[in-house]
Amino acid sequence: MKILVLNYEYPPLGGGGGVATRKCAEGWVSLGHEVTVLTSKGSGLPSERVESGVRVIRVPVMRRAQATASMLSMALYNPVGWLYLKSKKKQFDVISTHFSIPTGPLGWWMAKHGNMPNILTVYGADIYDPTRFSPKDNFLLKRINEHLLNSAAAVVAESSDIRNNVYRYYDFSREVKVIPLPYSPIDFSPATREKLGLVSNKRYLVSVGRLVKRKGFSQLLQAMALLPENDVELLIVGEGPERETLLTKAKKLGLMDRVKFLGYQSNEKKFQYLANADLYVLSSFHEGFGIVLQEAMQVGLPIVSTNVGGQTDFLEEGRNAFLVPPRDPESLAKAIMKLLSNNSLRTAMADNNRNDLNQFETETVCKKYLAIFREILDGRES
């Protein structure tokens, strides 16, 4: 098949949705298909090149930041993408569109005018966001989402939580297929704590993500203030618009000696920090899925996580994680201390997480998508 992949973010731009898109695109290529990705152009990135067999085309949208997209850059993606694709509608068999907003309108337009099936994958915040302006609460965006969902040849959600939110908030009655995000273990060179500037006798919590309100880092700082001061420290890996707000809060709570804001890190360095930590903490108010949890599972970290979002598909209380309510620093702190004080439980959770990672194998996930593509194409032919 000749597959057109649409996503306004694609690495190194964006977060988990872009990473998942890249893994699918590369997985489809490895299975013998021809894949073109149309995404946003960022500073220093080429307009077009082949990456791991995938033809990646980047259109100019005035994107400035790597971690987050401005409203302007998201708004420009559809018209600029349309200008690029309007003469290329016959070059593809199927469209894989990622995020209903902002990417969805371009997938809808290509499907309508190119007579191609459009498979729409929704990730979470494009459907529901608990911390800010949410599409479900805006009359226009809600209607746009309903139109995009109902006009797609098929709808895929990365978790049962997102699937349920589609049914809960939108007028949509067809099947939403649940396909988890693919994951391929990352190769990295081990590093000692000393090399990373960490102390051998400290216990380190680690959390990775964009510094945005939805990730709940403010609540995590409040939980840190409730933990023992002598030997528990926190590593936060990531950049984003909330950085200064979080730094101010850490100072106010007297945590500057116990919290390291590490900023953006390469995959190599990020995994070195993960491998040297004692447990992973996810404090998000809502998480569509959580690639960061897969990364924690790879290095065998036990997990403390909030209990709202796609992570509940694969995190099980007491088996590989402790789950707590969002926006509850006291419960978060209690779960962290319960795990830090039980060596045998941490070891058992670590082993379970390493073993559970197999369910996200990239080829398996890619084949689930390909089965949908083929079923739809065969139906159109018949």
C-alpha positions in Angstrom: 0.0 0.0 0.0 0.9 3.6 -0.5 0.1 5.3 2.8 -0.2 9.0 3.5 0.4 9.9 7.1 -0.8 13.2 8.4 0.3 14.6 11.8 1.1 18.2 12.6 3.9 16.9 14.9 6.6 14.4 14.0 10.0 14.0 15.8 11.9 15.9 16.8 8.8 18.1 17.1 6.1 17.4 19.7 5.6 14.7 22.2 4.2 11.1 22.4 1.7 11.4 19.5 4.5 12.3 17.1 6.8 9.5 18.4 4.0 7.0 18.0 3.3 8.2 14.5 7.0 7.7 13.6 7.1 4.2 15.0 4.0 3.3 12.9 5.4 4.9 9.8 8.7 3.1 10.1 7.0 -0.1 11.0 4.8 0.0 7.9 7.9 0.5 5.8 9.6 -2.5 7.3 6.5 -4.5 6.4 6.9 -3.6 2.8 4.7 -0.5 2.3 5.4 2.9 0.9 4.9 5.7 3.5 4.9 9.5 3.1 4.5 11.7 6.2 3.3 15.3 5.9 4.1 17.3 9.0 5.3 20.7 10.3 8.6 22.3 9.6 10.7 23.5 12.6 13.8 25.5 12.8 16.8 23.8 11.2 14.8 20.9 9.8 14.8 20.1 6.1 11.7 20.5 3.9 12.0 16.9 2.7 14.2 13.9 3.3 13.9 10.1 3.7 14.2 9.0 7.3 14.5 5.2 8.0 12.7 4.6 4.7 9.9 7.1 5.3 9.5 10.1 3.1 9.1 13.0 5.5 7.8 16.3 4.1 7.7 19.3 6.4 5.6 22.3 5.5 6.3 25.8 6.8 3.9 26.8 9.7 6.0 29.3 11.6 6.8 26.8 14.3 9.3 28.1 16.9 9.3 25.7 19.8 10.3 22.1 19.6 8.2 20.8 22.5 4.9 22.7 22.0 3.0 24.1 19.0 1.5 27.6 19.0 -2.1 28.2 18.0 -0.8 29.9 14.9 1.4 27.0 13.8 -1.5 24.5 14.4 -3.9 26.8 12.4 -1.5 27.0 9.5 -0.9 23.3 9.2 -4.1 22.6 7.3 -4.1 25.3 4.6 -0.4 25.0 4.0 -0.7 21.2 3.9 -3.6 21.5 1.5 -1.6 23.7 -0.9 1.1 21.0 -0.9 -1.2 18.0 -1.4 -3.9 19.4 -3.7 -2.2 18.1 -6.8 -1.1 14.8 -5.3 -4.4 13.1 -4.4 -3.9 10.1 -6.7 -0.5 9.1 -5.3 -1.9 7.3 -2.2 -4.1 4.4 -1.4 -5.0 5.2 2.2 -4.7 8.1 4.7 -3.7 7.7 8.3 -4.6 10.9 10.1 -3.3 11.5 13.7 -5.1 13.9 16.0 -8.6 15.1 15.0 -7.6 18.7 16.0 -5.6 20.2 14.4 -4.7 17.5 11.8 -8.2 16.1 11.1 -9.5 18.7 8.5 -6.6 18.0 6.2 -7.3 14.2 6.3 -11.0 14.8 5.7 -10.3 17.1 2.7 -7.8 14.6 1.1 -10.3 11.7 1.6 -13.2 13.7 0.1 -11.4 15.0 -2.9 -9.0 12.1 -3.5 -11.5 9.3 -3.1 -9.3 7.7 -0.4 -10.3 6.1 2.9 -9.2 8.2 5.9 -8.4 6.3 9.2 -8.5 8.8 12.0 -6.5 8.2 15.2 -7.4 10.2 18.3 -4.9 10.7 21.1 -6.7 12.4 24.0 -6.4 16.2 24.2 -7.8 16.5 20.7 -11.0 15.0 22.2 -10.9 15.9 25.9 -8.5 18.0 28.0 -9.3 18.5 31.7 -7.0 21.5 32.3 -7.7 24.0 29.7 -9.9 25.0 26.7 -11.3 21.5 25.8 -12.8 20.7 22.4 -15.8 19.1 24.0 -16.7 22.3 25.7 -16.6 24.5 22.6 -19.6 24.5 20.3 -17.6 24.9 17.1 -14.8 22.5 17.9 -17.2 19.9 19.2 -19.2 20.0 15.9 -15.9 19.8 13.9 -14.8 16.8 15.9 -18.2 15.0 15.4 -18.0 15.7 11.7 -14.4 14.4 11.4 -15.2 11.3 13.5 -18.4 10.4 11.5 -16.8 11.1 8.1 -13.7 8.9 8.8 -13.6 5.4 7.3 -12.5 4.1 10.7 -11.7 5.7 14.1 -8.8 4.4 16.2 -8.1 5.3 19.9 -4.9 4.6 21.6 -6.6 3.5 24.8 -10.0 2.4 26.1 -10.2 5.7 28.1 -10.0 7.8 24.9 -12.6 5.5 23.2 -14.9 6.0 26.2 -14.5 9.8 26.0 -15.4 9.7 22.3 -18.7 8.0 23.2 -19.2 10.1 26.3 -18.8 13.6 24.8 -19.6 13.2 21.1 -22.5 12.1 18.9 -20.8 9.0 17.5 -22.1 5.5 17.6 -19.8 3.4 15.3 -17.1 1.2 16.7 -13.9 2.9 17.9 -11.1 0.4 17.6 -8.5 0.5 20.4 -4.9 0.0 19.3 -2.1 0.8 21.9 0.9 2.9 21.0 3.8 0.9 19.5 7.1 0.7 21.4 10.5 -0.4 20.3 13.2 -0.6 23.1 15.7 2.2 22.9 19.4 1.3 22.8 21.5 3.5 25.1 24.9 3.4 26.8 24.7 2.9 30.5 26.1 5.7 32.7 26.9 5.8 36.4 25.2 8.2 38.8 28.5 9.9 39.3 28.8 10.6 35.6 25.3 12.1 35.7 26.0 14.3 38.7 23.8 12.2 41.0 24.6 11.0 44.5 25.0 7.3 45.2 23.1 7.2 48.5 20.1 9.3 47.4 16.7 7.8 46.3 15.6 9.4 43.0 12.1 9.8 41.6 12.0 10.6 37.9 9.3 12.1 35.7 9.5 12.9 32.0 7.1 15.1 30.0 6.3 18.5 28.5 6.1 21.1 31.2 2.4 21.9 30.7 -0.4 22.1 33.2 -2.0 18.8 32.2 1.1 16.9 33.3 0.5 17.8 37.0 4.1 18.7 37.8 2.8 21.3 40.2 1.1 18.5 42.2 4.2 16.5 42.1 6.2 19.3 43.6 3.6 19.5 46.4 4.0 15.8 47.0 7.8 16.2 47.1 7.4 18.7 50.0 5.7 16.0 52.0 8.6 13.4 51.5 11.7 13.0 53.7 14.1 15.8 53.1 17.3 13.8 53.8 17.5 11.3 50.9 14.6 11.7 48.4 15.2 13.8 45.3 13.2 14.4 42.0 14.5 14.5 38.4 12.2 16.3 35.9 13.1 15.8 32.3 11.4 18.1 29.8 10.7 21.6 28.6 7.6 23.6 28.2 5.7 26.8 28.9 5.2 26.0 32.6 8.9 25.9 33.4 9.2 29.3 35.1 5.9 28.7 37.1 7.3 25.4 38.3 10.7 26.9 39.3 8.9 29.6 41.3 6.8 27.0 43.0 9.8 24.8 43.8 11.5 27.9 45.4 8.4 28.7 47.4 8.3 25.1 48.7 12.0 25.1 49.6 12.7 22.3 47.1 15.5 23.8 44.9 18.1 21.6 46.5 15.9 18.5 46.0 14.5 18.9 42.5 16.6 19.0 39.3 14.9 20.6 36.3 16.9 18.8 33.6 15.2 20.4 30.5 15.1 18.6 27.2 17.5 15.6 27.0 18.5 13.4 24.1 17.1 9.8 24.2 20.5 8.6 25.3 20.7 10.9 28.3 17.0 10.5 29.2 17.4 6.8 29.4 20.5 7.1 31.5 18.6 9.2 34.0 15.7 6.7 33.9 18.0 3.7 34.5 19.6 5.4 37.5 16.3 6.3 39.2 14.5 4.3 41.9 10.9 4.8 40.7 8.9 6.6 38.0 6.1 9.1 38.9 3.3 10.1 36.5 1.3 13.0 38.0 -0.9 13.9 35.0 -4.4 15.1 35.4 -5.2 13.0 32.3 -3.0 11.0 30.0 -4.1 9.6 26.6 -1.7 6.8 26.9 1.8 7.6 28.2 4.8 6.6 26.1 6.9 7.7 29.1 5.5 4.8 31.0 6.7 2.4 28.3 10.1 3.9 28.7 10.0 3.4 32.4 9.0 -0.2 31.9 11.9 -0.8 29.6 14.5 0.0 32.3 12.5 -1.8 35.0 11.2 1.0 37.0 8.3 0.5 39.4 5.6 3.2 38.8 3.4 5.5 40.8 0.7 7.0 38.6 -2.5 8.9 38.6 -5.5 6.7 37.8 -7.2 8.7 35.0 -6.3 8.0 31.4 -5.0 5.3 29.0 -2.4 4.1 31.5 -5.1 2.2 33.3 -5.2 -0.2 30.4 -1.8 -1.6 31.4 -1.0 -0.5 34.9 -2.5 -2.7 37.6 -2.7 -1.7 41.2 -0.1 -3.5 43.3 1.2 -5.6 40.5 3.3 -3.1 38.4 2.2 0.3 39.9 0.4 2.2 42.6 -2.5 4.2 41.2 -3.7 7.4 42.9 -6.3 10.1 42.2 -5.2 13.2 40.2 -4.7 16.5 41.9 -4.0 14.7 45.2 -0.5 15.4 46.4 -1.0 13.7 49.8 -2.1 10.4 48.1 0.8 10.7 45.6 3.3 11.2 48.5 1.9 8.2 50.5 2.1 5.9 47.4 5.7 7.0 46.7 6.8 6.3 50.3 5.0 3.0 50.4 6.9 1.9 47.4 10.3 3.3 48.5 10.0 1.5 51.8 9.4 -2.0 50.3 12.4 -3.3 48.4 10.8 -6.7 47.5 7.7 -5.0 46.0 9.8 -2.6 44.0 11.7 -5.6 42.6 8.5 -7.5 41.7 7.0 -4.5 40.0 10.2 -3.9 38.1 10.2 -7.5 36.7 6.5 -7.3 35.8 7.0 -4.0 33.9 9.9 -5.4 31.9 7.8 -8.5 30.9 4.7 -6.5 30.2 6.5 -4.3 27.6 6.1 -7.1 25.0 2.4 -6.3 24.4 3.4 -3.1 22.7 5.8 -4.6 20.1 5.9 -2.3 17.1 5.3 -5.0 14.4 2.2 -6.3 16.2 0.7 -2.8 16.5 1.5 -1.9 12.9 -0.2 -5.1 11.7 -3.4 -4.2 13.5 -3.5 -0.9 11.6 -2.7 -2.6 8.3 -5.6 -5.1 8.9 -8.0 -2.1 9.2 -6.5 -0.5 6.0 -6.8 -3.7 4.0 -10.4 -4.4 5.2 -11.5 -1.0 4.2 -9.8 -1.1 0.8 -11.1 -4.6 0.1 -14.6 -3.4 1.0 -14.3 -0.5 -1.4 -13.1 -2.7 -4.2 -16.0 -5.2 -3.7 
